[in-house]
């Protein structure tokens, strides 16, 4: 079973930048949303992207590769309070995408199930890789820092913010596309129907 989850994690890791597109396309065509959901979505996306930028400023552009790799073990910034801050941020961004396109409870449940299967297997594969590469350094870090539920935060400091923002360009493009589509869905399509 562990080997299957590990392989699934590697499979999903390679496709993580576009694997959720069919789900969001489904939400766009079959979901209904509201201005309140859209505003909540904006808040969730902004919070999630802040966490991503903060994390990447310490972990570097290696997080953008198609295979699991780590030139060093990131333990500063958000990595002091949780082991997978990028995926923590992804949860809020993805939930924000979902709410910007649909507020159907079943659709939200579909997103949650997809997210936990998808990123759960990736985390399993990543942690296996990190343990094999960093051994005692990883095991000591793992004992002190929780996986995804953050510990108490003392202060926020950034690493290489310029590099982080540059690395996040494709995420900014994705966010822009989703928000444009959801804006069309909320503010354009209903009035276009009335005019006909």
C-alpha positions as CSV (number, residue, x, y, z in Angstrom):
1,X,0.0,0.0,0.0
2,X,2.8,2.4,0.9
3,X,4.5,1.8,-2.5
4,X,1.2,2.5,-4.3
5,X,0.7,5.8,-2.4
6,X,4.3,6.8,-3.1
7,X,3.9,6.1,-6.8
8,X,0.6,7.9,-6.8
9,X,2.3,10.9,-5.1
10,X,5.0,11.0,-7.8
11,X,2.4,10.7,-10.5
12,X,0.4,13.6,-9.1
13,X,3.5,15.7,-8.4
14,X,4.4,15.8,-12.1
15,X,0.9,16.9,-13.0
16,X,0.1,19.2,-10.0
17,X,0.0,22.4,-12.0
18,X,-2.9,21.3,-14.2
19,X,-4.5,18.2,-12.6
20,X,-7.3,20.2,-11.0
21,X,-8.3,22.1,-14.2
22,X,-11.1,19.6,-15.1
23,X,-12.7,20.0,-11.7
24,X,-12.6,23.8,-11.9
25,X,-14.0,23.6,-15.5
26,X,-16.8,21.5,-14.2
27,X,-17.5,24.0,-11.4
28,X,-17.5,26.8,-14.0
29,X,-20.1,25.2,-16.2
30,X,-22.3,23.5,-13.6
31,X,-21.9,25.5,-10.5
32,X,-23.7,28.6,-9.3
33,X,-22.1,31.2,-7.1
34,X,-22.8,34.6,-5.6
35,X,-21.1,38.0,-5.0
36,X,-20.7,37.0,-1.3
37,X,-19.0,33.7,-2.2
38,X,-16.8,35.7,-4.7
39,X,-15.7,38.1,-2.0
40,X,-15.0,35.2,0.4
41,X,-13.1,33.5,-2.4
42,X,-10.9,36.6,-2.9
43,X,-10.0,36.6,0.8
44,X,-9.1,32.9,0.7
45,X,-7.1,33.2,-2.5
46,X,-5.2,36.2,-1.1
47,X,-4.4,34.5,2.2
48,X,-3.3,31.2,0.4
49,X,-1.1,33.1,-2.1
50,X,0.5,35.1,0.8
51,X,1.4,31.7,2.4
52,X,2.8,30.4,-0.9
53,X,4.9,33.5,-1.5
54,X,6.2,33.4,2.1
55,X,7.1,29.7,1.7
56,X,8.8,30.0,-1.7
57,X,10.9,32.9,-0.4
58,X,12.6,30.3,1.8
59,X,12.4,27.0,-0.2
60,X,13.3,28.5,-3.6
61,X,12.4,27.7,-7.2
62,X,13.0,23.9,-6.7
63,X,9.3,23.8,-5.7
64,X,8.5,24.4,-9.4
65,X,10.2,21.2,-10.8
66,X,8.3,18.3,-12.2
67,X,10.1,15.8,-10.1
68,X,10.5,15.8,-6.3
69,X,13.8,17.4,-5.4
70,X,15.3,19.5,-2.6
71,X,18.8,21.0,-2.8
72,X,18.5,21.8,0.9
73,X,16.0,21.2,3.7
74,X,14.0,24.4,4.2
75,X,13.4,25.0,7.9
76,X,13.0,28.8,8.2
77,X,10.1,31.1,7.8
78,X,6.8,29.2,7.6
79,X,8.8,25.9,7.6
80,X,9.4,26.6,11.3
81,X,5.7,26.2,12.1
82,X,4.6,23.5,9.5
83,X,6.4,21.1,7.2
84,X,4.3,21.8,4.1
85,X,3.3,25.5,4.0
86,X,3.0,25.6,0.2
87,X,0.3,22.9,0.3
88,X,-1.3,24.7,3.2
89,X,-1.5,27.8,1.0
90,X,-2.7,25.7,-1.9
91,X,-5.7,24.6,0.1
92,X,-6.9,28.1,0.6
93,X,-6.2,29.1,-3.0
94,X,-8.1,26.0,-4.3
95,X,-11.0,26.5,-1.9
96,X,-11.1,30.1,-3.0
97,X,-11.2,29.0,-6.7
98,X,-14.0,26.6,-5.8
99,X,-16.1,29.3,-4.1
100,X,-15.5,31.8,-6.9
101,X,-17.1,29.3,-9.3
102,X,-19.7,27.4,-7.2
103,X,-21.2,27.5,-3.7
104,X,-22.9,24.1,-4.1
105,X,-22.0,22.0,-1.0
106,X,-21.5,18.8,-3.1
107,X,-19.1,20.6,-5.3
108,X,-17.2,21.9,-2.3
109,X,-17.1,18.4,-1.0
110,X,-15.7,17.1,-4.3
111,X,-12.9,19.7,-4.0
112,X,-12.1,18.7,-0.5
113,X,-11.9,15.0,-1.3
114,X,-9.8,15.6,-4.4
115,X,-7.5,17.9,-2.4
116,X,-6.8,15.5,0.4
117,X,-6.3,12.5,-1.9
118,X,-4.1,14.5,-4.3
119,X,-1.9,16.3,-1.8
120,X,-2.0,13.6,0.8
121,X,-0.2,11.2,-1.6
122,X,2.2,14.0,-2.7
123,X,3.1,14.7,0.9
124,X,3.7,11.0,1.5
125,X,6.0,10.8,-1.5
126,X,7.8,14.0,-0.6
127,X,8.4,13.0,3.0
128,X,9.8,9.7,1.9
129,X,12.2,11.5,-0.4
130,X,13.2,13.9,2.3
131,X,13.8,11.2,4.8
132,X,16.0,9.3,2.4
133,X,18.0,12.3,1.4
134,X,18.4,14.2,4.7
135,X,18.0,11.3,7.1
136,X,18.6,12.4,10.7
137,X,18.3,16.1,9.8
138,X,14.8,15.4,8.4
139,X,13.8,13.1,11.3
140,X,14.8,15.7,13.9
141,X,12.9,18.4,12.0
142,X,9.9,16.1,11.6
143,X,9.7,15.5,15.4
144,X,9.7,19.2,16.1
145,X,7.4,20.6,13.4
146,X,3.8,19.5,12.6
147,X,2.9,18.4,9.0
148,X,0.3,20.8,8.0
149,X,-1.5,22.3,11.1
150,X,0.8,25.3,12.0
151,X,2.4,25.8,15.4
152,X,2.2,29.2,17.1
153,X,3.8,31.9,14.9
154,X,6.2,34.3,16.6
155,X,7.1,36.6,13.8
156,X,6.9,36.8,10.0
157,X,10.1,37.3,8.1
158,X,10.7,36.8,4.4
159,X,13.6,35.1,2.6
160,X,14.3,36.0,-1.1
161,X,11.0,37.8,-1.8
162,X,12.1,38.9,-5.4
163,X,12.8,35.3,-6.4
164,X,9.6,34.2,-4.8
165,X,7.5,36.7,-6.7
166,X,9.2,35.7,-9.9
167,X,8.7,32.0,-9.2
168,X,5.0,32.6,-8.6
169,X,4.3,34.2,-12.0
170,X,2.5,31.1,-13.3
171,X,0.4,31.0,-10.2
172,X,-0.5,34.7,-10.6
173,X,-1.6,33.9,-14.2
174,X,-3.8,31.0,-13.0
175,X,-5.4,33.1,-10.3
176,X,-6.1,35.9,-12.9
177,X,-7.7,33.4,-15.3
178,X,-9.9,31.9,-12.6
179,X,-11.0,35.3,-11.3
180,X,-11.8,36.5,-14.8
181,X,-13.9,33.4,-15.5
182,X,-15.7,33.7,-12.2
183,X,-16.3,37.5,-12.7
184,X,-17.8,36.7,-16.2
185,X,-20.0,34.0,-14.5
186,X,-21.3,36.4,-11.8
187,X,-21.3,39.8,-13.5
188,X,-21.7,39.2,-17.3
189,X,-23.5,35.9,-18.1
190,X,-26.7,36.6,-16.0
191,X,-27.2,40.0,-17.7
192,X,-26.4,38.6,-21.2
193,X,-29.2,36.1,-20.7
194,X,-31.6,38.9,-19.7
195,X,-30.8,40.9,-22.9
196,X,-31.8,37.9,-25.1
